[in-house]
Amino acid sequence: MYTHKRVSIFFAYITLVCLVSKGIYASEPEFGSTRVVFQTNYGDIEFGFYPSVAPKTVEHIFKLVRLGGYNTNHFFRVDKGFVAQVADVVGGRTAPMNEEQKVEAEKTVVGEFSEVKHVRGILSMGRYDDPDSGASSFSMLLGDAPHLDGKYTIFGKVTKGDETLTKLEQLPTRREGIFVMPTERITIHSTYYYDTKMETCEEERSLLKRRLSAASVEIERQRMKCFA
């Protein structure tokens, strides 16, 4: 009886391991500490990176952000329930690019396909038929798209600004071939980034200062009480 029970537990464990390995029970990847904010004419969108999932893609996109490559760029595609796609910065910006921006923007990154699923908020690289042709265009998922899983590089996820994505979905669109495009320009006016670890340190430093200040007041109160 006990032998059968042990065998059943063993097979249940093996099944669970298999499910996890296939990503069915896999937890969401860990974010890096960097956050990027796109400031658009319809509101801000903040996102974080998955450096453990797609390190080369994260490095490339973040460098473009640091160089200001996405400033004055736009979302050229908004397909409700599917994707809001950022244009390639080469040709997508209204401002001219400097040499350093051009060099980085013209690079392509290898496909870094993973078990992470395409669900709302996910950042997924655009590319041509060549799996290693990703450059600077990427999509923010507006719904689940399982047919993209394992075929397009996922490198991050929206952390704030889902209400902005909802606004974009409500804009009038037109169809051009396979693309559903907004009838008016959705401009990324500017971008910035910050480190959540640094913010946490600042908060902790501020809290420590308040505690020290409160402690100093209490010490002085006790001193006056004892020596008055």
C-alpha positions, 0 to 999 in steps of 0.5 A, spaced: 500 500 500 505 504 502 509 502 495 503 504 491 503 511 495 510 512 494 510 511 486 504 515 485 507 521 489 513 520 485 509 520 478 505 526 480 512 530 482 515 528 475 509 531 472 509 537 476 517 538 473 515 537 466 509 542 467 514 547 470 519 546 464 514 547 459 512 554 462 505 552 464 507 553 471 513 558 470 513 564 474 514 571 471 521 573 469 524 578 474 525 585 472 531 588 472 532 595 476 531 599 470 525 603 468 524 607 462 518 612 461 515 614 454 512 620 454 506 620 449 501 625 447 496 621 450 500 619 456 506 616 459 508 609 458 513 605 463 516 599 462 521 594 465 526 589 462 527 582 462 535 582 462 535 574 464 530 572 458 533 577 452 540 580 455 542 582 448 536 585 446 535 589 453 542 592 452 541 594 445 534 597 446 536 601 453 542 604 449 538 607 444 533 609 450 540 612 453 542 616 446 535 619 446 533 614 440 526 614 441 525 621 442 520 624 437 519 617 434 511 614 434 507 608 434 505 607 427 501 601 428 495 600 433 491 594 433 486 593 438 486 587 442 493 585 439 499 590 439 501 597 439 507 597 435 513 603 436 516 605 429 523 603 427 527 609 429 530 610 423 525 613 419 520 614 425 523 620 428 521 627 426 528 629 429 534 628 425 539 623 428 546 624 430 552 619 428 552 615 435 544 614 434 545 612 427 550 607 429 546 604 434 539 604 430 542 600 424 544 594 428 540 588 429 540 583 434 539 576 434 533 572 436 532 571 443 526 566 444 524 564 450 518 560 454 515 567 456 508 568 453 505 574 449 500 577 454 497 584 455 503 589 456 509 584 454 514 588 450 516 584 443 521 585 438 519 586 431 523 583 425 522 581 418 522 573 416 530 573 418 529 571 426 535 575 427 533 582 424 530 585 430 532 592 430 529 598 434 521 597 432 517 593 438 510 592 440 507 593 446 501 587 447 494 589 447 492 582 449 494 575 449 497 572 442 499 565 443 501 564 436 507 569 437 510 565 443 517 562 441 517 566 435 519 573 437 523 576 442 520 578 449 524 583 453 520 586 458 513 588 460 509 595 461 509 596 469 505 603 469 501 606 463 496 601 461 490 606 461 495 610 456 494 603 452 487 603 453 487 610 450 491 608 444 486 602 442 480 607 442 483 612 437 480 611 430 484 607 425 485 605 418 488 598 415 494 598 410 495 591 408 496 587 414 497 593 418 492 597 422 494 604 423 492 610 427 489 616 423 493 621 427 500 621 429 501 618 436 508 621 438 513 619 443 515 626 445 521 624 450 523 618 454 527 618 460 529 612 465 531 611 472 533 605 477 528 603 482 534 601 486 537 608 487 529 610 488 529 605 494 536 607 497 533 614 497 527 612 500 531 609 505 536 614 506 530 619 507 527 615 512 533 614 516 534 621 516 527 622 519 528 617 524 535 620 526 531 627 527 526 624 531 531 620 535 535 627 536 529 630 539 527 625 544 534 625 546 534 632 547 527 631 551 530 626 555 536 630 557 532 636 559 528 632 563 534 629 567 538 635 567 533 641 568 
